[in-house]
Amino acid sequence: MPNLSRAPSHNREPGLITRNIWIGDHRTSVRLEHEHWELLVHIAHREKINLNELCSGIAARKPEGRSLTSALRVFVSTYFRNQVAEPT
């Protein structure tokens, strides 16, 4: 899994890391906490897709009016909540 702590970022707020991602054929910037970036990369690796594919899928399914940043955070929480809720 890639080490995101080494990637350059341009932070405007402490604790947030800005990254460029591709949503389909559109490049956009997203600011998230380091932990959320690491979890998104982990999920993409686990699902055998790349980060841009994962974020594009999340963007396509987000409710109207919800920001992409919020949708990414909610997705991470829901993904792991569902993992915990699955019977073993």
URBELUR-V453483 format. One line per field, one symbol per residue. ss: DSSP state (H for helix, E for strand, C for the rest). burial: 1 if it has 24 or more other ideal C-beta (glycine too) atoms within 12 Angstrom, else 0. A space follows every 10 residues. Layout:
ss->???
burial->???
//
This chain:
ss->CCCHHHCCCC CCCCCEEEEE EEECCEEEEE EEEHHHHHHH HHHHHHCCCC HHHHHHHHHH HCCCCCCHHH HHHHHHHHHH HHHHHCCC
burial->0001000000 0000001010 1010000001 1110011011 1011000000 1101111110 0000000110 1110110010 00000000
//
